[in-house]
Amino acid sequence: MEKKMDIVETAISAGNFSELAKALTAAGLVETLKGDGPFTVFAPTDEAFAKLPQELIGDLLKPENKDKLTAVLTFHVVSGKVMANQVVNMTEATTIQGQRLKIDAKDGVKINDATVIVTDIEASNGVIHVIDSVLLPATAAAA
């Protein structure tokens, strides 16, 4: 029987999360997201990262800004395995970063200002929902 890939392996094999993988590596979060979980990750695509100002990305990837980068990335992760049929019945979720995400399922599903474009990509330690924008917590948006 084939072993199911974890969240990080699943995202990397999908091929459109290289910026996310680079950021997770820079923040030292790869091992965390390879852990037992379960985790629900709202994963921004490479196109989502491309929407951000390049100077913001460059700034976040600097070693001295590891805490800011970690805050941004953990703002995309919710504890537990929350499938799409559960997400649509929620109005908010608390991230492992500590701040809350607003969930609006009236017309499609929006997480804060990001639209969910693919749901329920299952991994051995949770689930990935693909979003079209990078979510920025209040602290990073001000930075």
C-alpha positions as a Markdown table, in Angstrom:
| # | Residue | x | y | z |
|---|---|---|---|---|
| 1 | Met | 0.0 | 0.0 | 0.0 |
| 2 | Glu | 1.3 | 3.4 | -0.9 |
| 3 | Lys | 2.1 | 5.8 | 2.0 |
| 4 | Lys | 0.1 | 9.0 | 1.8 |
| 5 | Met | 2.3 | 12.1 | 1.5 |
| 6 | Asp | 2.3 | 14.7 | 4.3 |
| 7 | Ile | 1.2 | 18.3 | 3.7 |
| 8 | Val | 4.6 | 19.5 | 2.6 |
| 9 | Glu | 5.2 | 16.6 | 0.2 |
| 10 | Thr | 1.7 | 17.0 | -1.2 |
| 11 | Ala | 2.1 | 20.7 | -1.8 |
| 12 | Ile | 5.6 | 20.2 | -3.4 |
| 13 | Ser | 4.3 | 17.4 | -5.7 |
| 14 | Ala | 1.4 | 19.6 | -6.9 |
| 15 | Gly | 4.0 | 21.8 | -8.6 |
| 16 | Asn | 2.3 | 25.3 | -8.1 |
| 17 | Phe | 3.5 | 25.9 | -4.5 |
| 18 | Ser | 7.3 | 26.5 | -5.0 |
| 19 | Glu | 7.1 | 30.0 | -3.4 |
| 20 | Leu | 5.2 | 28.6 | -0.4 |
| 21 | Ala | 7.8 | 25.8 | -0.1 |
| 22 | Lys | 10.6 | 28.4 | -0.3 |
| 23 | Ala | 8.9 | 30.5 | 2.4 |
| 24 | Leu | 8.3 | 27.5 | 4.7 |
| 25 | Thr | 11.9 | 26.5 | 4.4 |
| 26 | Ala | 13.1 | 30.0 | 5.2 |
| 27 | Ala | 10.8 | 30.2 | 8.2 |
| 28 | Gly | 11.9 | 26.7 | 9.5 |
| 29 | Leu | 8.4 | 25.4 | 9.3 |
| 30 | Val | 8.8 | 22.4 | 7.1 |
| 31 | Glu | 9.3 | 20.0 | 10.0 |
| 32 | Thr | 6.3 | 21.4 | 11.8 |
| 33 | Leu | 4.1 | 20.8 | 8.8 |
| 34 | Lys | 5.5 | 17.3 | 8.4 |
| 35 | Gly | 4.5 | 16.6 | 12.0 |
| 36 | Asp | 1.5 | 14.6 | 13.2 |
| 37 | Gly | -1.0 | 17.4 | 12.9 |
| 38 | Pro | -3.7 | 17.3 | 11.8 |
| 39 | Phe | -3.5 | 20.6 | 10.1 |
| 40 | Thr | -5.7 | 22.5 | 7.7 |
| 41 | Val | -3.6 | 24.7 | 5.4 |
| 42 | Phe | -5.0 | 27.5 | 3.2 |
| 43 | Ala | -2.2 | 27.3 | 0.7 |
| 44 | Pro | -1.5 | 30.3 | -1.6 |
| 45 | Thr | -0.3 | 29.4 | -5.1 |
| 46 | Asp | 2.8 | 30.8 | -6.8 |
| 47 | Glu | 0.4 | 33.2 | -8.6 |
| 48 | Ala | -0.9 | 34.4 | -5.3 |
| 49 | Phe | 2.7 | 35.1 | -4.1 |
| 50 | Ala | 3.2 | 37.0 | -7.4 |
| 51 | Lys | 0.4 | 39.4 | -6.5 |
| 52 | Leu | 2.5 | 40.6 | -3.5 |
| 53 | Pro | 4.9 | 43.5 | -3.9 |
| 54 | Gln | 8.3 | 41.9 | -4.6 |
| 55 | Glu | 10.0 | 44.1 | -2.0 |
| 56 | Leu | 7.6 | 42.6 | 0.7 |
| 57 | Ile | 8.5 | 39.1 | -0.3 |
| 58 | Gly | 12.2 | 39.9 | -0.4 |
| 59 | Asp | 12.0 | 41.6 | 3.0 |
| 60 | Leu | 10.1 | 38.6 | 4.6 |
| 61 | Leu | 12.6 | 36.1 | 3.3 |
| 62 | Lys | 15.6 | 37.9 | 5.0 |
| 63 | Pro | 16.9 | 35.9 | 8.0 |
| 64 | Glu | 16.3 | 38.9 | 10.4 |
| 65 | Asn | 12.6 | 38.8 | 9.5 |
| 66 | Lys | 12.1 | 35.1 | 10.2 |
| 67 | Asp | 9.5 | 36.0 | 13.0 |
| 68 | Lys | 7.4 | 38.1 | 10.5 |
| 69 | Leu | 7.6 | 35.4 | 7.9 |
| 70 | Thr | 6.6 | 32.7 | 10.4 |
| 71 | Ala | 3.6 | 34.9 | 11.5 |
| 72 | Val | 2.5 | 35.2 | 7.8 |
| 73 | Leu | 2.8 | 31.5 | 7.2 |
| 74 | Thr | 1.2 | 30.3 | 10.4 |
| 75 | Phe | -1.7 | 32.7 | 9.6 |
| 76 | His | -2.5 | 30.2 | 6.8 |
| 77 | Val | -2.8 | 27.1 | 9.1 |
| 78 | Val | -5.7 | 26.0 | 11.3 |
| 79 | Ser | -5.3 | 23.2 | 13.8 |
| 80 | Gly | -7.3 | 20.1 | 13.0 |
| 81 | Lys | -8.5 | 18.6 | 9.7 |
| 82 | Val | -11.3 | 20.9 | 8.4 |
| 83 | Met | -12.8 | 19.6 | 5.2 |
| 84 | Ala | -14.7 | 21.9 | 2.7 |
| 85 | Asn | -18.1 | 20.7 | 3.9 |
| 86 | Gln | -17.2 | 21.9 | 7.4 |
| 87 | Val | -15.6 | 25.2 | 6.2 |
| 88 | Val | -18.8 | 26.3 | 4.5 |
| 89 | Asn | -20.6 | 26.2 | 7.8 |
| 90 | Met | -18.0 | 28.3 | 9.7 |
| 91 | Thr | -17.8 | 32.1 | 9.9 |
| 92 | Glu | -14.3 | 32.2 | 11.3 |
| 93 | Ala | -11.4 | 30.0 | 12.3 |
| 94 | Thr | -8.5 | 30.7 | 14.7 |
| 95 | Thr | -5.1 | 30.1 | 13.1 |
| 96 | Ile | -2.1 | 28.6 | 14.8 |
| 97 | Gln | -0.6 | 32.1 | 14.6 |
| 98 | Gly | -3.3 | 33.2 | 17.0 |
| 99 | Gln | -5.4 | 35.6 | 14.9 |
| 100 | Arg | -8.7 | 34.7 | 13.3 |
| 101 | Leu | -9.6 | 34.2 | 9.7 |
| 102 | Lys | -13.0 | 35.4 | 8.4 |
| 103 | Ile | -14.9 | 32.8 | 6.4 |
| 104 | Asp | -17.6 | 33.8 | 4.0 |
| 105 | Ala | -19.3 | 31.0 | 2.1 |
| 106 | Lys | -22.2 | 33.0 | 0.5 |
| 107 | Asp | -20.8 | 33.1 | -3.0 |
| 108 | Gly | -18.0 | 30.5 | -3.3 |
| 109 | Val | -15.7 | 30.5 | -0.3 |
| 110 | Lys | -13.6 | 33.4 | 0.8 |
| 111 | Ile | -11.0 | 33.3 | 3.5 |
| 112 | Asn | -10.5 | 36.9 | 4.5 |
| 113 | Asp | -9.9 | 38.4 | 1.0 |
| 114 | Ala | -8.7 | 35.2 | -0.7 |
| 115 | Thr | -10.9 | 32.9 | -2.7 |
| 116 | Val | -10.7 | 29.2 | -2.2 |
| 117 | Ile | -10.0 | 27.7 | -5.7 |
| 118 | Val | -9.4 | 24.0 | -4.9 |
| 119 | Thr | -10.6 | 22.1 | -1.8 |
| 120 | Asp | -10.0 | 18.9 | 0.1 |
| 121 | Ile | -6.5 | 17.9 | -1.1 |
| 122 | Glu | -5.9 | 15.3 | 1.6 |
| 123 | Ala | -2.6 | 14.5 | 3.1 |
| 124 | Ser | -1.4 | 12.1 | 5.7 |
| 125 | Asn | -1.5 | 14.8 | 8.4 |
| 126 | Gly | -4.3 | 17.0 | 7.3 |
| 127 | Val | -5.9 | 18.8 | 4.4 |
| 128 | Ile | -5.0 | 21.6 | 1.9 |
| 129 | His | -7.4 | 24.1 | 0.5 |
| 130 | Val | -5.8 | 26.2 | -2.3 |
| 131 | Ile | -6.3 | 30.0 | -2.2 |
| 132 | Asp | -5.7 | 32.7 | -4.8 |
| 133 | Ser | -4.1 | 35.3 | -2.5 |
| 134 | Val | -1.6 | 35.4 | 0.3 |
| 135 | Leu | -3.3 | 36.1 | 3.7 |
| 136 | Leu | -1.5 | 38.8 | 5.7 |
| 137 | Pro | -2.1 | 39.0 | 9.5 |
| 138 | Ala | -2.5 | 42.5 | 10.9 |
| 139 | Thr | 1.1 | 42.6 | 12.1 |
| 140 | Ala | 2.6 | 41.7 | 8.7 |
| 141 | Ala | 0.3 | 44.0 | 6.8 |
| 142 | Ala | 1.6 | 46.9 | 8.9 |
| 143 | Ala | 5.3 | 45.9 | 8.5 |
